[in-house]
Amino acid sequence: MREIKINLKRPYTIYIDSNLDKLFNTMNEYKIKKNDTLFLITDDKVSGLYNDIILKFEKHFNIKKYFFNNGELNKNMTTIQGIYSFLIENNANRDSILIGLGGGVVGDLVGFVAATYMRGIRYINIPTTLLSQVDSSIGGKVGYNYNGIKNIVGSFYNPEFVFISTNFLKTLEKKQFIDGLGEVIKYSLIKDKTLLEYIKENIKGIAEKENDKMLYIIRSCLSIKKYFVEIDYKDTGIRNLLNFGHTTGHAIEITSNGKFTHGESVALGILVAIKMSENILDLSNEIYNDVEEVLKKLGLPIEYKVDNYNLFMYAINHDKKNGKKIRFVLLQDIGKGKIKVEVNNEDILKGIKQSIDKGE
């Protein structure tokens, strides 16, 4: 079992293994005892896929279960209120422990509830998707979407620990698996050129979810995120590099009405950001062609038709990372990003029309 320790004022550890066999031993190490009451929260899709795991939990602990409807559209206050009501009805207190079993939506919601219920209780994050394993399961960002703006309400709050099993990836549908690869490409561009080369050399093994390939990718991405989180936990400076591709990506995610997943949207946002980097920072145009080819081979989208530019620009201008001025994360070179680059609407539109929406 591999371990990555996030060294903050309140540190926590990420455990990475090929299966879940060591999870319960890990829980014992954290003094979570047999017959302790745990509150397991997931969505209806995950509960169906991993009912055997939930049954294992029930053998070890006194488990109270709550399932909400799957999907990004349910990452909202209504779901949060449902979880609060469930905890109150089952007498959860400040000594209680929540378990978030699922993808990024589950992790973000459970983390937010843990941060706010009785002013903060413990939770354990068990991410089941590639996207959540390489990205959202660590870093402390928890929250939900409101009024059409992604993650606009939230907090910073860390779990007791994160337990990642690559075994979960075997059950992912192709679109769900590809979703996570968008974030993987992001990490390879902002910090680790060797990761990009590894991906290019192992396209087939990655597509087949070979265990050693998945372990390498997950450890690489988490090591990069660890670096940024430890330096800039509250995301006021250098950690902004993790938002590469996300400002346009969030607009695509919102305006596509669910057609494109988060990772697919980020991949498209990356292409826009690279083209803007060419225009504004003189980035070599060879990088765009190289990245576009990798995205195609991985099955990620490289085109998006913007049907309503007014709505699209509204989403970008109201992205939570922007104030009065629009700021983008751009690239000076692979592994060398630049944060808070001020751009205008014309810069963005030009980048979009040169990349994902050529109007052909």
Number of C-alpha atoms within 10 A of each C-alpha: 10 11 14 15 13 22 14 12 7 10 13 17 16 22 19 22 18 18 14 17 10 15 18 17 12 14 16 11 10 11 10 16 14 15 12 14 18 21 22 21 23 24 20 15 14 18 20 10 13 15 11 11 13 16 12 11 16 18 12 13 18 15 19 16 17 16 17 19 14 18 15 18 14 18 23 20 15 10 17 19 12 13 20 17 12 17 20 11 9 11 9 20 13 12 10 16 20 26 23 29 24 28 25 25 25 31 30 27 26 28 31 24 25 27 22 15 17 11 9 16 20 19 26 22 28 25 28 28 25 29 24 24 30 26 21 21 32 26 23 18 20 27 27 22 18 13 7 14 17 21 19 16 15 18 18 15 22 26 27 18 23 23 24 30 23 23 16 19 19 15 13 16 11 11 14 19 19 23 25 23 26 27 29 25 22 24 27 22 23 23 21 18 16 13 19 20 11 15 21 18 11 14 15 13 14 19 17 12 18 15 17 13 17 21 18 12 22 20 18 19 22 23 17 18 22 19 15 19 21 16 14 15 18 15 18 9 13 16 19 19 25 22 20 27 26 28 27 27 27 24 25 27 23 22 19 17 10 13 12 20 23 24 30 27 29 32 32 29 30 33 27 29 27 29 29 26 25 21 15 15 16 13 19 17 13 9 17 20 12 11 20 18 15 17 21 11 14 17 17 22 20 21 15 19 15 18 11 9 12 9 14 18 16 11 22 23 21 18 21 14 19 15 10 7 13 19 19 27 24 28 27 17 20 16 14 14 19 18 18 17 14 12 14 12 12 9 14 20 16 16 23 24 16 15 24 20 19 14 11 4
